[in-house]
Amino acid sequence: MRPRTRIEFRDRRHRRLRQKVQGTAARPRMSVCLTGRHIYVQFIDDLAGRTLVAVSSLAAECKGTKATVAGAKKLGALAAQKAKEKNINEVVFDRGGSAYHGRVKALADAAREAGLKF
């Protein structure tokens, strides 16, 4: 059945993307979820089915951060820092069906500048 809403289109893109992207313990999947108010980032080992690290704009370190490009930069740097603490240096980037521009691109660039490789 043909998708009719914006959410259905995004879900279809995300399913298509997930066929190609899989995280392991050595190279987890960096999953990004964007909502109108918040941004969520998880580092996931898909083989074990576990979330290794999770960061969001709701965290105490990001108090007052909104779901904007500036907030995404701050959250990307924080996510990379938390990943480094858990000895995660390389990741596979999962943009969650969103287009790679704006907040997603700002988050990814900030994570790269903080030392993550993907």
Residue, then its C-alpha position, 0 to 999 in steps of 0.5 A: m500500500r502506498p504511504r500517504t503521510r509524512i511519517e509513513f514516508r519517513d518510516r519507509r526510508h528508515r526501513r530501507l536504510r536499516q537493510k544496509v546499516q547494522g551495528t556491532a560491538a566493535r562498530p555500533r550504530m549511531s542512531v539519530c531520532l529527531t522530534g519537534r522538541h528534542i533530539y535523541v542519539q543512541f549507540i546500538d549493538d544490533l548483534a546483541g540487541r543492546t544500547l551501549v550509550a544514549v544521549s538526548s536533549l533532555a539530559a542534565e548536561c543539555k539543559g535548555t538545549k532545543a531541537t535546533v541546529a545549534g542544539a544538534k551541534k552541542l548534542g553531537a559533541l556530547a554524544a561523541q564524548k560519552a561514546k569515547e568514555k565507553n571506548i567507542n571510536e568508530v560508528v555506523f551513522d543511522r540518520g533515521g530516515s531523515a534527510y542528511h542536512g540541517r540538524v542531522k548534518a550539524l550533529a554528525d559534523a560535531a560528532r566527527e570534530a569531537g573524534l568519532k569516525f564514520 
